[in-house]
């Protein structure tokens, strides 16, 4: 990877991320949309700008490991088989290993590796729970789930904003960090004027 400057490799990863998004979402903008909301959420949670930037880049590349998953699995309309799920569960670690190869972004690898962990320890790849999960990964997890629920996918139709928000609230403390969910709901809920 030393043949080209790191900026070239980072641009290639962003292009690959966009390509992957076209395989899983009808809009092809999953990661870009997650990144925009993550930036707002990270600021709402009072992260410093260096950390906001790190979480933003992690969210842009959070699914980069899916480059190793066959396209027919990514866009499968029905439930995944046991073998397909085993393969799919590798994508966070593969993605983290990819970004670790680039010094300029290796610091975001934990956020990518652990964005599928669940607050109650039922996630993957390591079954981390609560504050064992890096805070940036907990932020990406909430926004990633919301965007996935509210977007048409090849395998399911989008839920409404309210349905997705209710699902996040229902899963507080189970799948998601309650503080992150609370802050996300605040930024995603319009203020009503009387």
Number of C-alpha atoms within 10 A of each C-alpha: 8 8 5 8 10 16 11 10 16 16 11 12 18 18 14 18 25 20 15 24 21 18 22 23 20 15 12 18 20 23 27 19 15 24 24 14 21 28 23 17 27 25 14 14 15 11 15 10 12 9 16 20 18 20 28 27 21 32 32 25 29 32 25 29 25 25 18 14 16 13 13 10 19 21 16 15 12 10 10 14 10 9 9 14 12 11 16 18 18 17 23 27 20 20 23 25 17 17 25 16 15 17 9 12 16 16 16 24 24 22 27 32 27 28 28 28 26 26 24 17 16 15 18 17 16 14 16 19 20 19 10 12 23 18 19 24 24 27 28 30 28 26 24 23 17 21 20 20 21 17 20 16 20 16 14 14 13 15 16 12 16 11 14 18 20 12 14 25 17 13 18 19 17 18 24 24 24 20 14 22 22 13 16 24 16 13 13 13 11 8 8 5 4 3
